[in-house]
């Protein structure tokens, strides 16, 4: 690993340590703000480390400062050389960053369960990136016992949002005189909604007043926050490993817009042409591996490469079908090659043993 990438990764882990430590502190003064600021910093430094590790640069030509958070995420979503984040995973870091903006620059009232979801979701994603890019894990840095903990862990995101929304509705009852408290809670929900719908703007007073009027008229949170309605929690792994993902078949889809659209979020930016990511045909792959096309197909079948969307995709242009492989696939095959028994693979997966490719 390059020295600069190693130093950035170390600083990133330091910030993650402090985010976990602040989350688990038994007092709340400044706690949510500290967690979000440190967690956001840990992701920005991690992504910069990824970019440098994979041969990229984090400075524009003649620029004195490094690129910002949005540029880092965009590279890691769109650029084939650095791609390590899916659009759904970009949502997680985008939400953390948007909440950090509000926490650092103004006011943020975030419930304990929401803070837990975004912190644990961030920790889950952080570990996945370490494994994917650096072939290590958080176990190397954090003891197994060190995780964000909660006396009341959330069951699902809809339940959390529903409870939060009912609290707001109660605060808005006539005579309660807690409209400002209600708006503070709504700010957190609207920030997440804005992140999902493609806007980077923080909600203003007029916008929050409009939301309170909609609630007073009896609208449900699903009607007011359609983007939030597309999110659900996916609990996997050991312990409570929570991640956020977009439900593709319900609610509003992710809108792709041209890069440079004012106020747009990273996940709203149009990705590079998919064909530039899956840039290799079978013959290209075979030439770079120093194998025949038939032997390459046998190896691909043996390692089940075509079942991994990071490595393989099929494109239909007109009536012609194209099977394409990514640069990540080539790297994977290069790494696996020394341990492969080519004679055994040929006997098992060679032309006589395979279906027509």
C-alpha positions in Angstrom: 0.0 0.0 0.0 1.3 3.5 -0.9 2.4 5.5 2.1 -0.1 8.3 1.7 -2.9 5.8 1.4 -1.7 4.0 4.5 -1.6 7.3 6.5 -5.0 8.3 5.4 -6.5 4.9 6.2 -4.9 5.2 9.7 -6.5 8.6 10.3 -9.8 7.4 9.0 -9.8 4.5 11.5 -8.9 6.9 14.2 -12.0 9.0 13.5 -14.1 5.8 13.4 -12.7 4.8 16.8 -13.8 8.2 18.2 -17.2 8.0 16.6 -17.8 4.6 18.2 -16.5 5.9 21.5 -18.7 9.0 21.5 -21.8 6.9 20.5 -21.2 4.6 23.5 -20.7 7.5 26.0 -23.3 7.5 28.8 -24.1 11.2 28.6 -25.6 13.1 25.7 -24.1 16.6 25.7 -22.8 17.2 22.1 -22.9 13.4 21.5 -25.0 13.2 18.3 -23.0 16.0 16.7 -19.7 14.5 17.6 -20.7 11.0 16.3 -21.8 12.4 12.9 -18.8 14.7 12.4 -16.3 11.9 13.2 -18.2 9.3 11.2 -18.4 11.6 8.2 -14.6 12.4 8.4 -13.8 8.7 8.7 -15.6 8.0 5.4 -14.0 10.9 3.5 -10.5 9.8 4.5 -11.3 6.1 3.7 -12.5 7.0 0.2 -9.4 9.2 -0.4 -7.2 6.2 0.7 -9.1 4.0 -1.7 -8.5 6.4 -4.6 -4.8 6.7 -3.9 -4.4 3.0 -3.3 -5.8 2.3 -6.7 -3.5 4.7 -8.5 -5.6 7.8 -8.5 -5.2 11.4 -7.3 -7.1 13.4 -4.7 -6.0 16.8 -6.1 -7.2 18.5 -9.2 -4.5 19.9 -11.5 -2.6 22.7 -9.7 -5.1 22.7 -6.8 -3.7 23.3 -3.3 -6.5 21.4 -1.5 -7.7 17.9 -1.9 -11.0 17.1 -3.5 -14.1 17.2 -1.3 -16.5 14.6 0.0 -18.8 14.6 -3.1 -16.0 14.2 -5.5 -14.6 11.2 -3.5 -18.0 9.5 -3.5 -18.5 10.2 -7.2 -15.2 8.6 -8.1 -15.9 5.6 -6.0 -19.4 5.1 -7.6 -18.8 6.1 -11.2 -15.1 5.7 -12.1 -14.2 2.1 -13.2 -10.7 2.4 -11.7 -11.9 3.3 -8.2 -15.4 1.8 -8.1 -16.1 0.3 -4.7 -19.5 1.8 -3.8 -22.9 0.8 -5.3 -25.5 3.5 -5.7 -27.3 2.1 -2.6 -24.2 2.3 -0.5 -23.6 5.8 -1.7 -27.0 6.7 -0.1 -25.7 5.6 3.3 -22.6 7.9 3.2 -24.6 10.7 1.6 -27.2 10.7 4.4 -24.4 10.7 7.0 -22.7 13.6 5.3 -26.0 15.6 5.0 -26.8 15.1 8.7 -23.2 16.1 9.5 -23.7 19.3 7.6 -26.7 20.2 9.7 -25.0 19.2 13.0 -21.9 21.2 12.2 -23.4 24.3 10.7 -26.8 24.7 12.4 -29.1 22.7 14.6 -30.0 19.0 14.4 -32.5 17.1 16.6 -32.0 13.4 15.8 -33.7 10.6 17.7 -31.6 7.9 19.4 -32.9 5.2 17.1 -32.1 7.2 14.0 -28.6 7.9 15.2 -28.2 4.2 15.9 -29.3 3.2 12.4 -27.0 5.6 10.6 -24.0 4.8 12.9 -24.4 1.1 12.7 -25.2 1.3 9.0 -22.0 3.3 8.5 -19.9 0.8 10.5 -21.3 -2.1 8.5 -20.4 -0.4 5.2 -17.0 0.7 6.5 -16.1 -2.9 7.3 -17.3 -4.0 3.8 -15.0 -1.5 2.1 -12.0 -2.5 4.2 -12.6 -6.1 3.1 -13.2 -5.4 -0.5 -10.4 -2.9 -1.2 -7.7 -3.6 1.4 -8.5 -7.3 2.1 -8.7 -6.6 5.9 -11.5 -6.0 8.3 -12.5 -4.0 11.4 -11.5 -6.9 13.5 -7.9 -5.9 12.9 -8.5 -2.5 14.4 -11.4 -2.9 16.8 -12.0 -5.5 19.4 -15.0 -7.7 18.7 -16.8 -6.2 21.7 -16.5 -2.6 20.4 -19.8 -1.8 18.5 -22.4 0.9 18.8 -24.9 -0.4 21.4 -28.4 0.6 22.3 -30.8 -0.3 25.1 -33.6 -0.1 22.5 -32.3 -1.2 19.1 -34.7 -0.5 16.2 -36.7 -3.3 14.7 -37.2 -1.7 11.3 -36.9 1.7 9.8 -40.7 2.2 9.1 -41.4 1.7 12.8 -38.7 4.3 13.8 -40.1 6.9 11.3 -43.7 6.2 12.4 -42.8 6.8 16.0 -40.8 10.0 15.2 -43.7 11.3 13.0 -46.2 10.7 15.8 -44.0 12.6 18.2 -44.0 15.5 15.7 -47.8 15.3 15.4 -48.2 15.5 19.2 -45.9 18.5 19.4 -48.1 20.3 16.8 -51.3 19.9 18.7 -53.1 23.2 19.4 -51.9 24.8 22.5 -48.7 22.8 22.9 -46.5 25.7 22.0 -43.8 23.3 20.8 -43.8 24.1 17.1 -40.1 24.8 17.1 -39.4 21.4 18.7 -41.5 19.8 16.0 -39.6 21.6 13.3 -36.3 20.5 14.7 -37.4 16.9 14.5 -38.7 17.4 11.0 -35.4 18.9 9.9 -33.7 15.5 10.4 -36.3 13.6 8.3 -36.3 16.2 5.6 -32.5 16.2 5.4 -32.6 12.4 4.7 -35.5 12.9 2.2 -33.5 15.6 0.4 -30.5 13.3 0.1 -32.6 10.6 -1.4 -34.4 12.9 -3.9 -31.3 14.4 -5.4 -30.9 17.7 -3.5 -28.0 18.9 -1.3 -29.9 21.9 0.3 -30.7 22.1 4.0 -34.4 22.7 4.7 -35.2 26.3 5.5 -37.8 27.8 7.9 -40.4 28.3 5.2 -40.0 24.6 4.1 -40.3 23.3 7.6 -43.5 25.4 8.2 -44.9 23.9 5.0 -44.3 20.4 6.3 -46.0 21.2 9.6 -49.1 22.4 7.7 -49.2 19.2 5.8 -49.0 17.2 9.0 -51.8 19.3 10.5 -53.9 18.5 7.5 -53.6 14.8 8.3 -51.1 13.7 5.7 -49.1 10.5 6.4 -45.3 10.5 6.6 -45.2 8.2 3.5 -47.0 11.0 1.5 -44.8 13.7 2.9 -41.5 11.8 2.7 -41.8 9.4 -0.3 -38.0 8.9 -0.5 -37.9 7.7 3.1 -40.6 5.2 2.2 -38.2 3.5 -0.2 -35.7 2.7 2.6 -35.6 -0.5 4.7 -33.1 -2.1 7.1 -31.2 -5.2 6.0 -29.9 -7.0 9.1 -27.1 -9.5 8.3 -24.0 -10.9 9.8 -23.2 -11.5 13.5 -24.7 -9.2 16.1 -26.9 -6.4 14.9 -25.2 -5.4 11.6 -27.6 -2.9 10.1 -27.3 -1.4 6.6 -29.6 0.9 4.6 -30.7 0.0 1.1 -33.0 1.4 -1.5 -36.1 -0.7 -2.3 -36.0 -0.7 -6.1 -39.6 -1.8 -6.7 -41.4 0.7 -4.4 -41.6 4.4 -3.9 -39.5 6.9 -5.9 -36.6 5.6 -7.9 -33.1 7.1 -7.9 -33.1 9.9 -10.5 -30.0 10.2 -12.6 -29.0 13.7 -13.8 -26.0 15.2 -15.5 -23.0 16.0 -13.4 -22.9 19.6 -12.4 -26.7 19.9 -11.9 -27.0 22.6 -9.2 -27.8 21.2 -5.7 -27.7 17.6 -6.8 -26.5 14.8 -4.6 -23.8 12.3 -5.5 -26.4 9.5 -6.0 -28.2 11.8 -8.5 -25.2 12.1 -10.7 -25.3 10.0 -13.9 -22.8 7.1 -13.8 -20.3 6.6 -16.6 -21.3 4.4 -19.5 -21.6 0.9 -18.2 -19.6 -0.4 -21.2 -16.6 1.5 -20.0 -16.8 -0.3 -16.7 -17.2 -3.8 -18.3 -14.5 -2.9 -20.8 -13.2 -6.4 -21.7 -14.5 -9.0 -24.1 -13.6 -12.7 -23.8 -10.7 -12.3 -26.2 -9.4 -9.3 -24.4 -9.5 -11.2 -21.1 -7.8 -14.2 -22.6 -5.0 -12.1 -24.1 -4.3 -10.3 -20.8 -4.2 -13.6 -19.0 -2.0 -15.3 -21.6 -4.6 -18.1 -22.1 -6.6 -19.4 -25.0 -10.3 -18.3 -25.2 -11.4 -21.8 -24.5 -9.2 -22.1 -21.4 -10.3 -18.7 -20.2 -14.0 -19.8 -20.4 -13.1 -22.9 -18.4 -11.5 -20.7 -15.7 -14.4 -18.3 -15.7 -16.8 -21.2 -15.2 -14.7 -22.8 -12.5 -14.5 -19.6 -10.5 -18.2 -18.7 -11.1 -17.2 -15.3 -12.4 -20.4 -14.7 -14.3 -22.5 -14.9 -11.2 -20.7 -11.8 -9.8 -22.1 -8.5 -11.1 -18.9 -6.7 -10.2 -17.1 -8.9 -12.8 -19.5 -9.7 -15.5 -22.6 -8.3 -17.4 -24.5 -8.9 -20.5 -25.5 -6.1 -22.9 -28.0 -6.4 -25.7 -27.5 -3.8 -28.5 -30.0 -4.3 -31.2 -30.2 -8.0 -31.9 -26.6 -8.7 -30.8 -25.8 -9.9 -27.2 -22.4 -8.9 -25.8 -20.8 -10.6 -22.8 -18.4 -8.3 -21.0 -15.9 -8.4 -18.2 -14.6 -5.7 -15.9 -11.1 -4.7 -14.9 -11.9 -5.9 -11.4 -12.6 -9.3 -13.0 -9.1 -9.3 -14.6 -7.5 -8.4 -11.3 -9.4 -11.2 -9.5 -8.3 -13.8 -12.1 -4.7 -12.7 -11.9 -4.8 -13.2 -8.2 -6.4 -16.6 -8.4 -4.2 -17.9 -11.3 -1.2 -19.1 -9.2 -3.4 -21.4 -7.1 -5.4 -22.9 -10.0 -4.9 -26.5 -11.3 -5.4 -25.8 -15.0 -5.3 -29.4 -16.0 -8.1 -30.2 -13.6 -10.1 -27.2 -14.7 -9.8 -28.1 -18.3 -11.0 -31.7 -17.7 -14.0 -30.5 -15.7 -14.9 -27.3 -17.5 -13.4 -27.6 -20.9 -15.3 -27.4 -24.2 -16.8 -30.9 -24.0 -18.0 -30.2 -20.4 -19.6 -26.8 -20.8 -22.7 -25.4 -22.4 -22.3 -23.2 -25.5 -20.9 -19.8 -24.4 
